[in-house]
Amino acid sequence: MCGIVGGIAERNISEILIEGLKRLEYRGYDSAGLALIDHHHVVRERQVGKVANLVEAVTSRHLHGNLGIAHTRWATHGKPTQNNAHPHASGEVAVVHNGIIENYQELKQELQQLGYVFSSETDTEVVAHLVNHALKSTPDLLTAVQTIVPRLKGAYALGIIWAQQPDELIAVREGSPLVVGVGIGEHFISSDQLALLPVTNRFIYLEEGDIVRLKRNSIEIFVNTVLTHRPVKELDATVMSSSKGEYKHFMLKEIFEQPEAVQQTIAQALDAEHLKAGFLEKADGAFDTIQQIQIIACGTSYHAGMVAKYWFEQIIGLPCQVEIASEYRYRHPVIVANTLYLCISQSGETADSLAALRDVQRHAKQQHKTIFTMAICNVATSSMVRETDFHLLTLAGPEIGVASTKAFTTQLAALMLLVLKVGEIKNSIAADLKQSVIQALWHTPKVLNETLKNDAEILRLSELFVEKQHCLFLGRGTHFPIALEGALKLKEISYIHAEGYAAGELKHGPLALVDNDMPVVILAPKDEMLDKLKSNMEEVQARGGELFVFADEHSDIHAKDRQHVVHIPAVSEWLAPIIYSIPVQLLSYHVAVLRGTDVDQPRNLAKSVTVE
Ligand code: F6R
């Protein structure tokens, strides 16, 4: 997704901006650019493709300046061309923008009538012209921006500079993430704090509606033209480590970090045999009153929610619904009092999930219904964490690979902790079941480590997928969502068409797809559905399908003709979805590497989807 970096310093800012853009590459983009103020003029460079192309152009032009803004663009309005790349300029004003200006057509017409000529197909260019136009009535960039912002409809973050005021940068946050990086005698902005880690670990997290004026020695934040104060927060070292180390890709590194990430996530909540006394204590009263749970999420996080539905209902008898945020937000759902609305998100900035959360909050207030909101999230400073009543952090550390791996398994661990907590407060979980789940949770990192030892075997199997066009993933019960997740992983990074199905649904349609050329991946933990699953495997084999089975070591499933089996260590059926995520991640990763795709930044995708 688009990325913004900007800053004002005594030193040359262009290298800092470029390093920032490189750090945003993981988010996905198709063009990049920067604008600097040099000798009272805007100088601009924009290139299609990788940041490396921009670096080459900036170096050959020897561009430098003390004030600048830069951007990686993920095309929404108009193709990825040089003209559509940011920054956009009007006169001596330059603008970078994340998000969408919904009323840009109407504004564009108005500006064209005033004589402004558009050189791009983007919605962003209207902002540059509007600011330039406003500067005809005021000599001050901040005032000009404050005048035009109320006219912009949509969700956006902006960075704006003007050659006539070469000592200040104006930034706006309205529905799209933006942080201020606090330095000494220099300050920065970015849509993602990771971009600024080489220059600072001190951040101000802007709130919706904030307009900021950065000068070298001051940071002023305005809400509706009134000066306000926002705290400066310091990041700790774990958030700051984001290198690939010995691994070829971030995705592989993150797959292998899962035992540690899950361990960290559970250790915040459990001591040897119990939930810690202070764990989610603030929510005790709310958990006591809730009658049901509504989970809202997107993509992989939605799959985590699907697993949790089984757990909430089977372990503590609490009704639970799960819905994709982009559907939920538009179907005018009935708000039910005494519901816990639970958003799950790695980034905490996903536009659809945030919009659904805000709608729920607004409607509940209008209808005078008591509800509670909660986030399970990997980013402590995210909008979602700040806007919910309670939160539980997944302690996965930064996830850089676009395909989510450790965020998913830590979400599952966090969800199980929540099941235990709500069950304990409601007194709806049997003591022995609670004990065995806690023991299984503590055991999970060890089993994850053992499961990762299957890597070489899975690599061998992945060679059989390289030429395939399609693939089916099958599971039952809590492994139906893992089948969906396996299919999502394979399609997003290897570009092989894949479908996940509940194995019992096979004969209601998808069995027609099965032939000699169709690999079928089966998730076969040892649970009460195993015998039923074995029958589903027979159905596939009888039609010539080739089976790739990840099976419990005691499942009595063995390799035979057109049936490849990787044995997975025995694990409690409750925690098995965490363990069976590993082989599907590894399979997708190796297939993608063998097919030569860009594993960490797959085509057309972005890490944090901050537009609708
Ligand atoms: C897939 C993937 C996406 C995200 C989805 C939601 O590997 O990463 O499907 O899960 O975009 O993102 P978050 O969890 O940040 O809300």
Boltz pocket constraint, residues with backbone or C-beta under 6 A from the ligand:
constraints:
  - pocket:
      binder: B
      contacts: [[A, 298], [A, 299], [A, 300], [A, 301], [A, 302], [A, 344], [A, 345], [A, 346], [A, 347], [A, 348], [A, 349], [A, 350], [A, 353], [A, 402], [A, 403], [A, 404], [A, 405], [A, 488], [A, 489], [A, 492], [A, 606], [A, 607], [A, 608], [A, 609]]
      max_distance: 6.0
